[in-house]
């Protein structure tokens, strides 16, 4: 009997010991869960975005002063889900990812201006007034920023609909929230923000108004390049003498993504698929108009959700900005631009890959299972040892 009692005590059958073991297991599980959550939902964004650096741009001195450099972020296709197609879990996961990425980038990189190149919302083309208000409120929470940071937004087809869905009501609703500004200048850099959905070229009232506005901007830009005192430019707003940066949602015309490369380009099987004009890209005619009217030194666009670099006739380079959301790609990113009135430099900043986060969660889940099984394995071993001792004592 003494041997049996000693065996039970040795194998921790005492209730106090069992409670201590359970408490220790619970503590271990809690520490692991909290650590993984903090890493995957907060710290990973700092760890990844901290590696991004602003590109260096040449800043020759003019009049004894260094030319100022504007630090701008360009992102695209956030596609905030609406009430129709947006599952609550999808909203929670992907919108939290974009909010943490954006807020971390603002804190670490300190941009002066941020441009979002269209498709802010996924269902703006058919959302009701109440659904629109709810979506706008979520956007303003996710992309909140200090007053010294300017946020500029370009219209996309999911915000107001494709050409056949677009209406004056939807455009005015969008502009009421995000401004109707088409020409923006800061630190000597001119930006032209085009409603590319209205570049259909069919003479519709919205399209005609958009083209008339662009022709007026073209005249202003031309005047900025003219000699001071030109009679044709008298009384017009004087802009910095700088070729503009063209910002729009649809890319300028290109046949396909066949010449695009890089880890965030379209998948190889999709690159040779021909683009449809006025749907995937602007028409040839609309593209030529924009290049002729504005003579941009750089074009940035979205819409395709994938990266691409194109050199258009006349030497204008275009950069297609990948989607900012995990919903559209595993490796979202944004563009960082250092711009002066005469030069620019771009670099890409990747966000955490979604499969990295999922793999981390999977590994943590496996580790938790091992901890739990190890705990119950010890309990089972203790029970079997005590049972064997009991049988030995009974036989004697």
C-alpha positions as CSV (number, residue, x, y, z in Angstrom):
1,X,0.0,0.0,0.0
2,X,2.9,2.4,0.8
3,X,4.4,1.7,-2.6
4,X,1.1,2.5,-4.3
5,X,0.7,5.8,-2.4
6,X,4.3,6.7,-3.2
7,X,3.6,6.0,-6.9
8,X,0.6,8.2,-7.0
9,X,2.4,11.1,-5.3
10,X,5.4,10.6,-7.6
11,X,3.1,10.9,-10.7
12,X,1.5,14.1,-9.5
13,X,-2.0,12.8,-8.9
14,X,-2.3,15.4,-6.2
15,X,-5.2,17.8,-7.1
16,X,-3.0,20.8,-6.4
17,X,-0.3,19.6,-8.9
18,X,-3.0,19.0,-11.5
19,X,-4.3,22.5,-11.2
20,X,-0.9,23.9,-11.5
21,X,-0.3,22.0,-14.6
22,X,-3.5,23.1,-16.2
23,X,-2.7,26.7,-15.2
24,X,0.7,26.4,-16.8
25,X,-0.8,25.0,-20.0
26,X,-3.3,27.8,-20.1
27,X,-0.6,30.4,-19.6
28,X,1.5,28.9,-22.4
29,X,-1.5,28.8,-24.8
30,X,-2.4,32.4,-24.0
31,X,1.1,33.7,-24.5
32,X,1.4,31.9,-27.9
33,X,-2.0,33.1,-29.1
34,X,-1.4,36.7,-28.1
35,X,2.1,36.8,-29.5
36,X,1.0,35.4,-32.9
37,X,-1.9,37.8,-33.1
38,X,0.3,40.8,-32.3
39,X,2.9,39.7,-34.9
40,X,0.4,38.9,-37.7
41,X,-1.9,41.9,-37.1
42,X,0.5,44.6,-36.1
43,X,4.2,44.0,-36.0
44,X,4.6,42.4,-39.4
45,X,3.5,45.6,-41.1
46,X,6.2,47.6,-39.3
47,X,8.8,44.8,-40.0
48,X,8.0,44.8,-43.8
49,X,7.3,48.5,-44.5
50,X,10.4,49.6,-42.4
51,X,12.5,48.1,-45.2
52,X,11.1,50.6,-47.8
53,X,13.1,53.7,-48.6
54,X,12.3,56.9,-50.5
55,X,14.1,56.9,-53.8
56,X,16.8,59.6,-54.3
57,X,16.2,62.2,-57.0
58,X,18.7,64.7,-58.4
59,X,18.1,68.2,-57.0
60,X,20.3,70.7,-58.8
61,X,20.5,74.1,-57.1
62,X,18.6,77.0,-58.7
63,X,19.5,80.5,-57.6
64,X,21.6,79.2,-54.8
65,X,18.7,77.0,-53.4
66,X,18.1,73.3,-53.6
67,X,15.0,72.4,-55.5
68,X,12.3,71.0,-53.1
69,X,11.5,67.3,-53.2
70,X,7.9,66.2,-52.9
71,X,7.3,62.8,-51.3
72,X,4.2,61.1,-52.7
73,X,2.6,57.7,-52.2
74,X,0.6,56.1,-55.0
75,X,-1.8,53.2,-54.4
76,X,-4.7,51.8,-56.3
77,X,-7.8,49.5,-56.2
78,X,-8.7,49.3,-52.6
79,X,-12.1,47.9,-53.4
80,X,-13.8,48.4,-50.1
81,X,-16.6,45.8,-50.0
82,X,-20.3,46.9,-49.8
83,X,-23.4,45.5,-48.4
84,X,-24.3,43.3,-51.5
85,X,-21.1,41.3,-52.2
86,X,-19.2,41.9,-49.0
87,X,-19.1,39.0,-46.6
88,X,-18.5,40.3,-43.1
89,X,-15.4,38.1,-42.6
90,X,-13.9,39.2,-45.9
91,X,-14.5,42.8,-45.0
92,X,-12.9,42.4,-41.6
93,X,-9.8,40.6,-42.8
94,X,-9.0,42.6,-45.9
95,X,-10.0,46.0,-44.6
96,X,-8.0,45.5,-41.4
97,X,-5.0,44.6,-43.6
98,X,-5.3,47.8,-45.7
99,X,-5.9,50.0,-42.6
100,X,-2.8,48.6,-40.8
101,X,-0.7,48.9,-43.9
102,X,-1.8,52.5,-44.6
103,X,-1.4,53.7,-41.1
104,X,2.0,52.0,-40.7
105,X,3.2,53.5,-44.0
106,X,2.1,57.0,-42.9
107,X,3.9,56.6,-39.6
108,X,7.1,55.2,-40.9
109,X,7.5,57.0,-44.3
110,X,5.9,60.4,-43.6
111,X,4.6,61.2,-47.1
112,X,3.4,64.7,-47.9
113,X,0.7,63.6,-50.3
114,X,-1.1,60.3,-51.1
115,X,-2.9,59.5,-54.3
116,X,-5.4,56.6,-54.7
117,X,-5.9,55.8,-58.3
118,X,-9.5,54.7,-58.4
119,X,-11.8,51.9,-57.4
120,X,-11.9,53.0,-53.9
121,X,-15.1,51.1,-53.4
122,X,-16.3,47.8,-54.9
123,X,-20.0,48.7,-55.1
124,X,-20.1,52.4,-55.6
125,X,-21.6,51.9,-59.1
126,X,-24.9,50.5,-57.6
127,X,-24.8,51.3,-53.8
128,X,-27.8,53.1,-52.3
129,X,-27.4,56.5,-50.5
130,X,-27.2,54.8,-47.1
131,X,-24.8,52.1,-48.3
132,X,-22.6,54.8,-49.9
133,X,-22.6,56.8,-46.6
134,X,-21.6,53.7,-44.7
135,X,-18.8,52.9,-47.1
136,X,-17.5,56.4,-47.0
137,X,-17.4,56.4,-43.2
138,X,-15.4,53.1,-43.3
139,X,-13.0,54.6,-45.8
140,X,-12.4,57.7,-43.8
141,X,-11.7,55.6,-40.7
142,X,-9.3,53.3,-42.6
143,X,-7.4,56.0,-44.5
144,X,-7.4,58.7,-41.8
145,X,-4.4,61.0,-41.8
146,X,-3.0,64.1,-40.2
147,X,-3.9,67.5,-41.6
148,X,-0.4,68.0,-43.0
149,X,-0.9,65.0,-45.3
150,X,-3.0,65.6,-48.4
151,X,-5.1,62.7,-49.7
152,X,-6.2,62.9,-53.4
153,X,-8.5,60.4,-55.0
154,X,-9.2,59.6,-58.7
155,X,-12.5,58.2,-60.0
156,X,-12.6,54.5,-60.9
157,X,-15.2,52.4,-62.7
158,X,-16.3,50.7,-59.5
159,X,-16.8,54.1,-57.9
160,X,-19.3,55.5,-60.4
161,X,-19.8,52.6,-62.9
162,X,-18.6,51.9,-66.4
163,X,-19.5,54.4,-69.1
164,X,-22.9,52.8,-69.6
165,X,-23.6,52.9,-65.9
166,X,-22.1,56.3,-65.1
167,X,-24.4,59.1,-64.2
168,X,-24.1,62.7,-63.1
169,X,-25.6,61.8,-59.8
170,X,-22.9,59.2,-59.0
171,X,-20.1,61.5,-60.1
172,X,-21.4,64.4,-58.0
173,X,-21.8,62.1,-55.1
174,X,-18.2,61.0,-55.4
175,X,-16.9,64.5,-55.9
176,X,-18.9,65.8,-52.9
177,X,-16.7,63.5,-50.7
178,X,-13.4,63.5,-52.6
179,X,-13.4,66.9,-54.4
180,X,-13.8,67.6,-58.1
181,X,-10.2,68.9,-58.4
182,X,-8.5,67.8,-61.6
183,X,-5.4,69.9,-61.4
184,X,-3.2,69.9,-58.3
185,X,0.2,71.5,-57.8
186,X,2.6,71.2,-54.9
187,X,6.3,72.1,-54.5
188,X,6.4,72.9,-58.2
189,X,5.0,69.6,-59.3
190,X,1.8,69.5,-61.4
191,X,-0.6,66.6,-61.2
192,X,-3.6,66.1,-63.5
193,X,-6.2,63.7,-62.2
194,X,-8.4,62.4,-65.0
195,X,-11.8,60.8,-64.9
196,X,-10.8,58.1,-67.3
197,X,-14.3,56.5,-67.2
198,X,-15.5,59.6,-69.1
199,X,-12.9,59.2,-71.9
200,X,-15.3,57.2,-74.0
201,X,-15.3,59.6,-76.9
202,X,-18.9,59.2,-77.8
203,X,-20.0,62.8,-77.2
204,X,-22.1,62.1,-74.1
205,X,-22.7,65.1,-71.9
206,X,-20.4,63.8,-69.1
207,X,-17.7,62.9,-71.6
208,X,-17.9,66.3,-73.4
209,X,-17.6,68.1,-70.1
210,X,-14.6,66.1,-69.0
211,X,-12.8,66.7,-72.3
212,X,-13.6,70.4,-72.2
213,X,-12.1,70.5,-68.7
214,X,-9.0,68.7,-69.9
215,X,-8.5,71.1,-72.8
216,X,-8.7,74.0,-70.4
217,X,-6.1,72.3,-68.2
218,X,-4.0,71.8,-71.3
219,X,-4.1,75.5,-72.1
220,X,-3.0,76.4,-68.5
221,X,-0.1,74.0,-68.7
222,X,0.9,75.4,-72.1
223,X,0.8,78.9,-70.6
224,X,3.1,77.8,-67.8
225,X,5.7,76.8,-70.5
226,X,5.3,80.1,-72.4
227,X,7.3,83.2,-72.0
228,X,5.9,85.5,-69.3
229,X,3.6,88.2,-70.7
230,X,2.2,86.2,-73.6
231,X,-1.1,87.8,-74.7
232,X,-2.9,84.4,-74.9
233,X,-2.1,83.6,-71.3
234,X,-3.0,87.0,-69.7
235,X,-5.3,86.6,-66.8
236,X,-4.9,82.8,-66.5
237,X,-3.7,81.1,-63.3
238,X,0.1,80.8,-63.4
239,X,1.2,77.2,-62.9
240,X,4.7,75.9,-62.1
241,X,6.7,75.5,-65.3
242,X,6.7,71.7,-65.1
243,X,5.4,68.9,-67.3
244,X,2.6,67.2,-65.4
245,X,2.2,63.8,-63.9
246,X,-0.9,62.2,-65.3
247,X,-3.0,60.2,-62.8
248,X,-6.0,58.0,-63.8
249,X,-7.7,54.7,-63.2
250,X,-7.7,53.1,-66.6
251,X,-4.2,52.5,-68.2
252,X,-3.5,54.2,-71.5
253,X,-3.9,51.9,-74.5
254,X,-1.7,48.9,-74.7
255,X,-2.5,45.6,-76.5
256,X,-1.9,43.4,-73.5
257,X,0.5,42.8,-70.6
258,X,2.7,40.6,-72.7
259,X,5.7,42.8,-72.1
260,X,5.1,43.2,-68.4
261,X,7.4,41.4,-66.0
262,X,8.2,41.2,-62.3
263,X,6.8,39.2,-59.3
264,X,3.7,41.4,-59.1
265,X,2.9,41.4,-62.9
266,X,-0.1,39.5,-64.1
267,X,0.2,35.7,-64.0
268,X,2.1,34.4,-67.1
269,X,-1.0,32.7,-68.5
270,X,-2.9,36.1,-68.5
271,X,-0.2,38.4,-69.9
272,X,-0.9,37.6,-73.5
273,X,-4.7,37.9,-73.3
274,X,-5.6,40.9,-75.5
275,X,-7.0,44.0,-73.7
276,X,-10.4,45.3,-74.6
277,X,-10.4,49.0,-75.4
278,X,-12.7,51.2,-73.2
279,X,-12.9,48.3,-70.7
280,X,-9.5,47.1,-69.7
281,X,-7.6,50.1,-71.1
282,X,-8.5,53.4,-72.7
283,X,-9.0,53.5,-76.5
284,X,-6.2,54.4,-78.8
285,X,-7.9,57.7,-79.6
286,X,-8.5,58.7,-76.0
287,X,-4.9,57.8,-75.1
288,X,-3.5,59.9,-78.0
289,X,-5.7,62.8,-76.9
290,X,-4.3,62.7,-73.3
291,X,-0.7,62.4,-74.4
292,X,-1.2,65.3,-77.0
293,X,-3.1,67.6,-74.7
294,X,-1.1,67.2,-71.5
295,X,2.3,66.0,-72.7
296,X,3.0,64.3,-69.3
297,X,6.4,63.3,-68.2
298,X,5.0,60.4,-66.2
299,X,1.7,58.4,-66.2
300,X,0.4,56.4,-63.2
301,X,-2.7,54.2,-63.4
302,X,-4.5,51.3,-61.8
303,X,-7.4,49.0,-62.8
304,X,-5.5,45.9,-63.8
305,X,-4.5,45.0,-60.2
306,X,-1.1,44.0,-61.5
307,X,2.2,45.9,-62.1
308,X,3.5,46.9,-65.5
309,X,5.8,49.5,-67.0
310,X,5.2,50.8,-70.5
311,X,6.9,53.5,-72.7
312,X,4.4,55.3,-74.9
313,X,5.0,57.1,-78.2
314,X,6.7,60.4,-77.5
315,X,8.6,58.9,-74.6
316,X,6.0,59.1,-71.8
317,X,6.5,56.2,-69.3
318,X,3.5,54.7,-67.6
319,X,3.5,52.7,-64.4
320,X,0.5,50.5,-63.6
321,X,0.2,50.3,-59.8
322,X,-0.9,46.9,-58.3
323,X,-3.9,46.6,-56.0
324,X,-3.4,47.6,-52.4
325,X,-5.7,44.8,-51.1
326,X,-5.2,41.1,-50.3
327,X,-8.5,40.5,-51.9
328,X,-7.0,41.2,-55.4
329,X,-3.5,39.8,-54.9
330,X,-1.3,37.9,-52.5
331,X,1.5,40.5,-52.7
332,X,0.0,44.0,-52.7
333,X,2.2,47.1,-52.9
334,X,2.3,50.8,-53.5
335,X,4.6,53.2,-55.3
336,X,6.8,55.8,-53.5
337,X,7.8,58.8,-55.6
338,X,10.3,61.5,-54.9
339,X,9.4,64.3,-57.4
340,X,10.8,67.8,-58.3
341,X,9.6,70.1,-61.0
342,X,12.1,68.6,-63.4
343,X,12.8,65.1,-62.3
344,X,11.4,62.1,-60.4
345,X,12.4,58.8,-59.0
346,X,10.1,55.9,-58.1
347,X,10.4,52.8,-55.9
348,X,8.0,50.1,-54.9
349,X,7.1,49.1,-51.3
350,X,5.6,45.7,-50.8
351,X,3.1,44.9,-48.1
352,X,3.2,41.6,-46.1
353,X,2.2,38.7,-48.3
354,X,-1.1,37.1,-47.3
355,X,0.3,33.6,-47.5
356,X,3.1,34.5,-45.1
357,X,0.5,35.5,-42.5
358,X,-1.6,32.4,-43.1
359,X,1.4,30.2,-42.9
360,X,2.4,31.8,-39.6
361,X,-1.1,31.2,-38.2
362,X,-1.0,27.6,-39.4
363,X,2.4,27.0,-37.8
364,X,1.1,28.5,-34.5
365,X,-2.0,26.3,-34.6
366,X,0.2,23.2,-35.1
367,X,2.4,24.3,-32.2
368,X,-0.7,24.7,-29.9
369,X,-1.9,21.2,-30.8
370,X,1.5,19.8,-29.9
371,X,1.4,21.6,-26.5
372,X,-2.0,20.3,-25.8
373,X,-1.2,16.7,-26.8
374,X,2.0,16.8,-24.8
375,X,0.0,17.9,-21.7
376,X,-2.6,15.2,-22.0
377,X,0.2,12.6,-22.9
378,X,1.7,13.3,-19.4
379,X,-1.7,12.9,-17.7
380,X,-2.3,9.7,-19.6
381,X,1.2,8.4,-18.6
382,X,0.5,9.2,-15.0
383,X,-2.8,7.5,-15.0
384,X,-1.4,4.3,-16.6
385,X,1.5,4.2,-14.2
386,X,-0.8,4.5,-11.2
387,X,-3.1,1.9,-12.7
388,X,-0.3,-0.6,-13.1
389,X,0.9,0.0,-9.5
390,X,-2.7,-0.6,-8.3
391,X,-2.9,-4.0,-10.2
392,X,0.5,-5.0,-8.7
393,X,-0.7,-4.2,-5.2
394,X,-4.0,-6.2,-5.8
395,X,-2.1,-9.3,-6.9
396,X,0.1,-9.2,-3.8
